[in-house]
Amino acid sequence: MSLQAKPVSHSRTTLTELMIPAYANFGGKIHGGTLLSLMDKVAYACSAKHAGQYCVTVSVDGVNFRQPVEVGELVSLMASVNYVGRTSLVVGIKVIAENVKVGTVKHTNTSYFTMVAKDDLDRPTEVPPLLLETPDDVRRFLEAMKRKELRAAYSEHFDNARLRMLHNENIDQLTGERCQLTDELKKNL
Ligand SMILES: CC(C)(COP(=O)(O)OP(=O)(O)OC[C@H]1O[C@@H](n2cnc3c(N)ncnc32)[C@H](O)[C@@H]1OP(=O)(O)O)[C@@H](O)C(=O)NCCC(=O)NCCS
């Protein structure tokens, strides 16, 4: 039986949390890991709503924190399903940090979580197709397809390069880099 498509709006989720001192490092800035944990939570909520199943995080793309987040700011994570495969979903998450007193809003990052729906036996299970309702829905779906294609090409390219790195013929590439080899290591190469 084929599953009925669900619109992006069905699972769109926003999580807002106050940044408290316990989330900060010694410099008073919020730990990147705190934000990652919140992103993981909202990705779960959004993907589980679409799938109607328990979902697990498989990979994360595009985690680049552009600006620091401070204690006292309100962080909002806006999540929506951008793409679905057979059992996987890509959830796009835009993170903003708001200083309510000053009235500033910073866009700290946009990241993409790939989630997989699991059945009761912990096996990947089919998710409903995505009903695209707006030009933005279409753009995000197409972008996710491109990201998936580029990631597969990158993995293949890197795997090939890694095999070549196992041989010491690339050692010259370290010249000019900020690293040193121990005398012991030089003898053994
Ligand atoms: C992700 C997982 C289910 C894949 O299992 P598998 O037996 O390889 O299953 P499949 O090959 O059928 O892949 C299932 C889906 O995951 C996708 N997938 C697998 N690895 C992926 C990766 N590294 N990045 C993106 N998607 C991936 C596949 O493309 C497939 O998607 P599709 O059905 O939409 O085409 C399995 O590796 C797993 O359970 N990992 C642990 C996840 C987890 O517990 N996360 C919590 C953090 S500890």
The ligand as a Gaussian input file, in Angstrom:
#p B3LYP/6-31G(d) Opt

LIG

0 1
 C       21.302000       4.840000       8.898000
 C       21.081000       3.346000       8.909000
 C       19.646000       3.064000       9.238000
 C       21.366000       2.834000       7.494000
 O       21.152000       1.462000       7.509000
 P       21.343000       0.577000       6.196000
 O       21.172000      -0.822000       6.578000
 O       22.614000       1.008000       5.516000
 O       20.082000       0.964000       5.376000
 P       19.930000       1.435000       3.896000
 O       21.151000       1.183000       3.052000
 O       18.615000       0.889000       3.433000
 O       19.802000       3.022000       4.049000
 C       18.640000       3.573000       4.572000
 C       18.596000       5.008000       4.113000
 O       19.637000       5.742000       4.752000
 C       20.355000       6.478000       3.797000
 N       21.711000       6.591000       4.289000
 C       22.493000       5.616000       4.773000
 N       23.674000       6.117000       5.142000
 C       23.632000       7.440000       4.896000
 C       24.557000       8.519000       5.080000
 N       25.760000       8.345000       5.583000
 N       24.163000       9.746000       4.724000
 C       22.941000       9.971000       4.219000
 N       22.017000       8.995000       4.026000
 C       22.381000       7.752000       4.361000
 C       20.269000       5.659000       2.545000
 O       20.513000       6.458000       1.380000
 C       18.821000       5.206000       2.609000
 O       17.977000       6.256000       2.190000
 P       16.701000       6.001000       1.217000
 O       15.952000       4.816000       1.741000
 O       15.915000       7.262000       1.348000
 O       17.257000       5.790000      -0.142000
 C       22.028000       2.646000       9.922000
 O       23.358000       2.895000       9.513000
 C       21.840000       3.136000      11.337000
 O       20.916000       2.720000      12.017000
 N       22.764000       3.990000      11.818000
 C       22.715000       4.495000      13.177000
 C       21.842000       5.733000      13.268000
 C       21.678000       6.169000      14.691000
 O       21.454000       5.392000      15.580000
 N       21.831000       7.481000      14.897000
 C       21.737000       8.068000      16.196000
 C       23.054000       8.587000      16.621000
 S       23.931000       7.389000      17.534000

